[in-house]
Amino acid sequence: MNCRFCNTPLTNTFIDLINAPASNSFLTAAQLNEPEAYYPLKVYTCHKCFLVQLDEYKKSDDIFNSEYVYFSSFSTSWLAHCKQYVDKVSAKFSLNEDSLVVELASNDGYLLQYFKEINVPVLGIEPTANTAAVAIAKGIETVTDFFGVRLAETLVAKGIKADLLLGNNVLAHVPDIVDFVAGMKILLKDSGVITMEFPHLLQLVENSQFDTIYHEHFSYLSCYTVKQIFESQGLELFDVEELPTHGGSLRIYAKHQQNTAIEINERLTYLLEKESLFGIDTVEYYNNFSIKVERIKLDLLDFLVTQKKAGKKVAAYGAAAKGNTMLNYCGVKNDLIDFVVDANPSKQNKFLPGSHIPVFSEDVLKAEKPDFVIILPWNIKEEIKQQLSYISEWQGKFVTMIPQFEVF
């Protein structure tokens, strides 16, 4: 395999999570009796540009299809984050009824709905038909297609160009990241601005967030590497923010290189220096990650086996992709975790891929009263703790595994 950005042959393994099914390929009861596809989950570090990446083991158009089950609107904390973003950038870049905001991977309209509320014209681009249909039902114009140079040129030919071009948690999801960024260059107005949010590789390494590795995430990104990718396509970063979302994310701001009206913010220089101090541009920085991950695996298995022997009931909350990576790497099945609860109806009454743990609505949690609830989407731990605070009525306790094992 060669690096998807700089084409350097990849020889350095970041971590090998062996084989796993696609994390959002939930199963019906009938499918439990059928063969299940597993794909390699081996991640490499490019020793030239330091893009951390896995191969396109499962094709993106197979992952992001009409049965895709991730809907952004089911997290209240994420919606609040998006509303705050809309308020901020609308004022910062003077967006109004004469502007156009284009979102890449607009999902179910979770974010664009807030621009629509303040009469800023919007266009969503979303490859998954079922989530796009929800956005369209909200009155949000949406193109159901994958984004890249081809689609960008089609839209520009129709007179469409973006004042603000944004993407949240999509940059890591594209197998051809160069084509994706090149498409943004084409679609952006001369005076336009790009914002992209993505989980920060630095946080992944420092906090052992290996469960954010799954087949939908082709790349794991630092500001150092993203800066190189954007510059290769004639775009320039001019600002960056560190965010608490998804266990620690970056929001980068970019513009055309020839747009000299926007100055470079010192926060960008500071963050690049911070990454360099950690050693993110050295091969050595990535060498011991697998040791930390193995420790988490042993802690989880030890806890589950101990509770099983004691006759305790263990459930989980959040049928998230990261949880499926955790469970499959650790070899956890439905004999150690009784069930998972999730708010998304499209996941309920199905089974997690690989582990075959059943997914139910919250009513089952209240009826079964488990002794422990493992919070799989640890990045929204506080939201879930508040939502399920009633488990204290039967002395139930929460458990998280990342960044370290904790019972509370």
Buried (B, 14 or more C-beta within 10 A) or exposed (E): EEBBBBEEEBEBBBBEBEBBBBBBBBBEEEBEEEEEEBBBBBBBBBBBBBBBBBBBBBEBEEBBBEEBBBBBBBBEBBBEBBBEBBEEBBEEBEBEEEBBBBBBBBBBBBBBBBBBEEEBBBBBBBBBBBBBBBBBEBEBBBBBBBBBBEBBEEBBEEEBBBBBBBBBBBBBBBBBBBBBBBBBBBBBBEEBBBBBBBBBBBBBBBBBBBBBBBBBBBBBBBBBBBBBBBBBBEBBBBBBBBBEBBBBBBBBBBBBEEBEEBEEBEBBEEBBEEBEEBEBBEEEBBEEBBEBBEEBBEBBBEBBEEBBEEEEBBBBBBBBBBBBBBBBBBEBBBEBBBBBBBBBEBBBEBBBBBBBBBBBBBEBBBEBBBBBBBBBBBBBBEBBBEEBEEBEEEEBEBBBBBBEBBEE
